[in-house]
Amino acid sequence: MTVEIDSRKWCQGTVVELYRWAERLYSLRVEAEIAPFEAGQFGRLGLPIGEEFVSRPYSYVNAPDERPLDFYFIVVPGGKLTPRLAALKAGDTVWVSRRGAGIFTLSHVPEGRYLWMLATGTALGPFLSILKTITPWQRFEKIVLVHGVRTTSELAYREVIQGFHNQHPQQFIDFACVTREKAQGMIHARITTAIEEGILESKAGIALQPEDSQVMICGNPAMVKDAIELLKGRGFQENLRKQPGQITTERYW
């Protein structure tokens, strides 16, 4: 049985590279003709599997003007799609949504002096897409990127992050929060613990306060929820369409 795929919503993409960062962590690079998108948005990847077409959302890691498309994902044991994505090879076909979606973008973030970006795991992706554009560097005096992982082997895209340091040495700060290992130069704590105990502020030399900070949070829903509560305790408010605030979020499953 042939699975029907709506060509108005989907286009055929060609795999350029499947890169393995660590156990279950991959980047899939794809050439596909999609509509323009805004940094921070997500697309969808899909494959016909058996008698159905299975798709899932994945944030673009690449900047809007950068190709190939880059998707950072973790293999879900027993999942329908991710084990298949992890088995793709260069030249294989994968279906890509023609249009991006989502409002986890700087166009929805109010003005501020400092931009804090808090991510766990593969939720690093949309932040890299944003940081590859000129917009954040024009809008914010300092940008602090915090990536929470379990082990140092999960610290992907370090060369890209080092590139931000090289290009913006006085403007960019980044921290890795590693929970299951102690490593030199890393924070041995969860992101929420690092906020609660003032570790991030101390190391960054910047106060995390609603008067001049905007915070973007993406990742594990539990981390997002806990971080929101901690920040609300400091006077931050969630950024809503009808009521702008200082906390912009996206939950990653």
ZIFEN-V174746 format. One record per residue. N is the residue number from 1. RES is the residue in three letters. SS is DSSP state (alpha for helix, beta for strand, coil for the rest). BURIAL is 1 if it has 16 or more other C-alpha atoms within 10 Angstrom, else 0. D_LAST is the distance of its C-alpha to the last C-alpha in whole Angstrom. Layout:
n,res,ss,burial,d_last
N,RES,SS,BURIAL,D_LAST
N,RES,SS,BURIAL,D_LAST
This chain:
n,res,ss,burial,d_last
1,MET,coil,0,31
2,THR,coil,0,30
3,VAL,coil,0,26
4,GLU,coil,0,26
5,ILE,coil,0,24
6,ASP,coil,0,25
7,SER,coil,0,26
8,ARG,coil,0,26
9,LYS,coil,0,22
10,TRP,beta,1,22
11,CYS,beta,1,24
12,GLN,beta,1,25
13,GLY,beta,1,24
14,THR,beta,1,26
15,VAL,beta,1,24
16,VAL,beta,1,26
17,GLU,beta,1,25
18,LEU,beta,1,22
19,TYR,beta,0,22
20,ARG,beta,1,21
21,TRP,beta,1,21
22,ALA,beta,0,20
23,GLU,coil,0,20
24,ARG,coil,0,16
25,LEU,beta,1,16
26,TYR,beta,1,17
27,SER,beta,1,18
28,LEU,beta,1,19
29,ARG,beta,1,22
30,VAL,beta,1,23
31,GLU,beta,1,25
32,ALA,coil,1,25
33,GLU,coil,1,27
34,ILE,coil,1,24
35,ALA,coil,0,25
36,PRO,coil,0,24
37,PHE,coil,1,21
38,GLU,coil,1,21
39,ALA,coil,1,19
40,GLY,coil,1,16
41,GLN,coil,1,15
42,PHE,beta,1,13
43,GLY,beta,1,14
44,ARG,beta,1,14
45,LEU,beta,1,15
46,GLY,beta,1,17
47,LEU,beta,1,19
48,PRO,beta,1,22
49,ILE,beta,0,21
50,GLY,coil,0,24
51,GLU,coil,0,25
52,GLU,beta,0,22
53,PHE,beta,0,20
54,VAL,beta,0,16
55,SER,beta,1,14
56,ARG,beta,0,10
57,PRO,beta,1,10
58,TYR,beta,1,10
59,SER,beta,1,12
60,TYR,beta,1,16
61,VAL,coil,1,17
62,ASN,coil,1,21
63,ALA,coil,1,22
64,PRO,coil,1,23
65,ASP,coil,0,27
66,GLU,coil,0,26
67,ARG,coil,0,26
68,PRO,coil,1,25
69,LEU,beta,1,21
70,ASP,beta,1,19
71,PHE,beta,1,15
72,TYR,beta,1,14
73,PHE,beta,1,12
74,ILE,beta,1,12
75,VAL,coil,1,13
76,VAL,coil,0,12
77,PRO,coil,0,15
78,GLY,coil,0,16
79,GLY,coil,0,13
80,LYS,coil,0,15
81,LEU,coil,1,14
82,THR,alpha,1,14
83,PRO,alpha,0,17
84,ARG,alpha,0,19
85,LEU,alpha,1,18
86,ALA,coil,1,19
87,ALA,coil,0,22
88,LEU,coil,1,23
89,LYS,coil,0,26
90,ALA,coil,0,28
91,GLY,coil,0,29
92,ASP,coil,0,27
93,THR,beta,1,25
94,VAL,beta,1,22
95,TRP,beta,1,21
96,VAL,beta,1,19
97,SER,beta,1,19
98,ARG,coil,1,22
99,ARG,coil,1,20
100,GLY,coil,1,17
101,ALA,beta,0,15
102,GLY,coil,0,14
103,ILE,coil,1,16
104,PHE,coil,1,14
105,THR,coil,1,18
106,LEU,alpha,1,21
107,SER,alpha,0,23
108,HIS,alpha,0,21
109,VAL,coil,1,22
110,PRO,coil,0,25
111,GLU,coil,1,28
112,GLY,coil,1,28
113,ARG,coil,0,30
114,TYR,beta,1,27
115,LEU,beta,1,24
116,TRP,beta,1,21
117,MET,beta,1,18
118,LEU,beta,1,16
119,ALA,beta,1,13
120,THR,beta,1,12
121,GLY,alpha,1,12
122,THR,alpha,1,11
123,ALA,alpha,1,10
124,LEU,alpha,1,14
125,GLY,alpha,1,14
126,PRO,alpha,1,14
127,PHE,alpha,1,17
128,LEU,alpha,1,19
129,SER,alpha,1,19
130,ILE,alpha,1,20
131,LEU,alpha,1,23
132,LYS,coil,1,24
133,THR,coil,1,26
134,ILE,coil,0,29
135,THR,alpha,0,27
136,PRO,alpha,1,26
137,TRP,alpha,1,29
138,GLN,alpha,0,31
139,ARG,alpha,0,29
140,PHE,coil,1,29
141,GLU,coil,0,32
142,LYS,beta,1,29
143,ILE,beta,1,26
144,VAL,beta,1,24
145,LEU,beta,1,21
146,VAL,beta,1,19
147,HIS,beta,1,17
148,GLY,beta,1,16
149,VAL,beta,1,16
150,ARG,coil,1,18
151,THR,coil,0,21
152,THR,alpha,1,23
153,SER,alpha,0,22
154,GLU,alpha,1,18
155,LEU,coil,1,20
156,ALA,coil,1,20
157,TYR,coil,1,21
158,ARG,alpha,0,24
159,GLU,alpha,0,27
160,VAL,alpha,0,25
161,ILE,alpha,1,24
162,GLN,alpha,0,28
163,GLY,alpha,0,29
164,PHE,alpha,1,28
165,HIS,alpha,0,30
166,ASN,alpha,0,33
167,GLN,alpha,0,33
168,HIS,coil,0,32
169,PRO,coil,0,34
170,GLN,coil,0,34
171,GLN,coil,0,31
172,PHE,beta,1,28
173,ILE,beta,1,27
174,ASP,beta,1,24
175,PHE,beta,1,23
176,ALA,beta,1,22
177,CYS,beta,1,21
178,VAL,beta,1,21
179,THR,coil,1,20
180,ARG,coil,0,22
181,GLU,coil,0,25
182,LYS,coil,0,28
183,ALA,coil,0,28
184,GLN,coil,0,31
185,GLY,coil,0,30
186,MET,coil,0,26
187,ILE,beta,1,25
188,HIS,coil,1,25
189,ALA,coil,1,22
190,ARG,coil,1,19
191,ILE,alpha,1,18
192,THR,alpha,1,19
193,THR,alpha,1,22
194,ALA,alpha,1,23
195,ILE,alpha,1,23
196,GLU,alpha,0,24
197,GLU,coil,0,27
198,GLY,coil,0,28
199,ILE,alpha,1,27
200,LEU,alpha,1,26
201,GLU,alpha,1,28
202,SER,alpha,0,31
203,LYS,alpha,0,30
204,ALA,alpha,1,29
205,GLY,coil,0,32
206,ILE,coil,0,31
207,ALA,coil,0,30
208,LEU,coil,1,27
209,GLN,coil,1,28
210,PRO,coil,1,27
211,GLU,coil,0,31
212,ASP,coil,0,30
213,SER,beta,1,26
214,GLN,beta,1,23
215,VAL,beta,1,20
216,MET,beta,1,17
217,ILE,beta,1,13
218,CYS,beta,1,10
219,GLY,beta,1,8
220,ASN,coil,1,7
221,PRO,alpha,1,7
222,ALA,alpha,0,10
223,MET,alpha,1,12
224,VAL,alpha,1,11
225,LYS,alpha,0,13
226,ASP,alpha,0,16
227,ALA,alpha,1,16
228,ILE,alpha,1,17
229,GLU,alpha,0,19
230,LEU,alpha,1,21
231,LEU,alpha,1,22
232,LYS,alpha,0,23
233,GLY,coil,0,25
234,ARG,coil,0,27
235,GLY,coil,0,27
236,PHE,coil,1,24
237,GLN,coil,1,23
238,GLU,beta,1,19
239,ASN,coil,1,20
240,LEU,coil,0,20
241,ARG,coil,0,22
242,LYS,coil,0,25
243,GLN,coil,0,25
244,PRO,coil,0,24
245,GLY,coil,1,23
246,GLN,coil,1,22
247,ILE,beta,1,19
248,THR,beta,1,16
249,THR,beta,1,13
250,GLU,beta,1,9
251,ARG,beta,0,6
252,TYR,coil,1,4
253,TRP,coil,0,0
